[in-house]
């Protein structure tokens, strides 16, 4: 009988601890939302319009190159699957 009472007390204690953890999480969220009115400042250099255009062109060319590489990879995977399917069916 003593074991069941201790067990029951431990279960109640764990439930209370879980509830406290959940409440602490919500309290942290409230604290974070209170500081949302502050504006974040980043330390990045200011770019002139010419530098911005060069950066945009560089990023676009990199994206096009990456997209092309992805398409080549997809094509090769499709080709390998198609050839392997063809050999297994014949």
C-alpha positions in Angstrom: 0.0 0.0 0.0 2.9 2.3 0.7 4.3 1.8 -2.8 1.0 2.9 -4.4 0.8 6.1 -2.3 4.3 7.1 -3.2 3.7 6.2 -6.8 0.6 8.3 -6.8 2.5 11.3 -5.2 5.2 11.0 -7.8 2.7 11.0 -10.7 1.0 14.1 -9.3 4.4 15.8 -8.9 5.3 15.0 -12.5 2.0 16.4 -13.7 2.6 19.6 -11.8 6.1 19.9 -13.2 4.7 19.5 -16.8 2.1 22.1 -16.2 4.8 24.5 -14.8 7.0 23.8 -17.9 4.1 24.6 -20.3 3.2 27.8 -18.3 6.9 28.8 -18.4 6.9 28.4 -22.2 3.9 30.7 -22.6 5.5 33.2 -20.3 8.6 33.3 -22.4 6.5 33.9 -25.5 4.8 36.8 -23.8 8.1 38.3 -22.9 9.3 38.0 -26.5 6.2 39.7 -27.8 6.7 42.7 -25.5 10.0 43.5 -27.1 8.6 43.5 -30.6 8.2 47.2 -30.6 12.0 47.7 -30.6 13.6 48.0 -34.1 16.4 45.6 -34.9 19.6 47.2 -36.3 21.9 45.3 -38.6 25.5 46.2 -39.2 25.7 45.8 -43.0 27.3 48.2 -45.4 25.2 50.6 -47.5 25.4 49.8 -51.2 25.2 52.3 -54.0 22.7 51.8 -56.8 25.4 50.6 -59.1 26.7 48.1 -56.6 23.1 46.9 -56.0 22.6 46.3 -59.7 25.9 44.4 -59.9 24.9 42.3 -56.9 21.5 41.6 -58.4 23.0 40.5 -61.7 25.5 38.3 -60.0 22.7 36.6 -57.9 20.5 36.1 -61.0 23.3 34.5 -62.9 24.1 32.2 -60.0 20.4 31.3 -59.7 20.2 30.5 -63.4 23.4 28.4 -63.2 22.0 26.5 -60.2 18.6 25.9 -61.9 20.4 24.6 -65.0 22.5 22.3 -62.9 19.3 21.0 -61.2 17.6 20.4 -64.5 20.6 18.4 -65.8 20.6 16.4 -62.6 16.9 15.6 -62.9 17.3 14.6 -66.5 20.2 12.3 -65.7 18.2 10.7 -62.9 15.2 10.2 -65.2 17.4 8.8 -67.9 19.0 6.3 -65.5 15.6 5.2 -64.2 14.2 4.9 -67.7 17.1 2.8 -68.9 17.1 0.6 -65.9 13.3 0.1 -66.3 13.8 -0.7 -69.9 16.4 -3.4 -69.2 14.4 -5.0 -66.4 11.3 -5.2 -68.6 13.1 -6.9 -71.5 
